[in-house]
Amino acid sequence: LRADVVAGEAIVPSRLAPEGAIGVAAALDPDERAVAVPIDGHRPPIEAGQRGDVLATVDPSLVAGRNPTTVVVESARVVSVAEEGITVAVPLAGVERLATALATAVVSVVVAPG
């Protein structure tokens, strides 16, 4: 199953994970990838199933008076939360941008509506 079900709920094909998919991979849409965002000990009050914006902050001296923080992925679906990080489902179009942010900036996840 791709998501939890409640007693008596009908199980339809769209709720089933692809054959052989387990764990986090079972919760992903075909056009998504799971990316882990490390936490520095300050985990936001967020849970799997919620949405979060992924932000990247660079050293302010590198951006000459511009805002050092940018939104890398908007309204990413949280697929798991652990002490060491938050795993988010990212559309394919945002995976490279998030990977670059993880390598070059301080990345954080903030709770988003929805």
Secondary structure, 3 states (H helix, E strand, C coil): CCCCCCCCCCCCHHHCCCCCCCHHHHHCCCCEEEEEEECCCCCCCCCCCCEEEEEEECCHHHCCCCCCEEEEEEEEEEEEEECCEEEEEEEHHHHHHHHHHHHHCEEEEEEECC
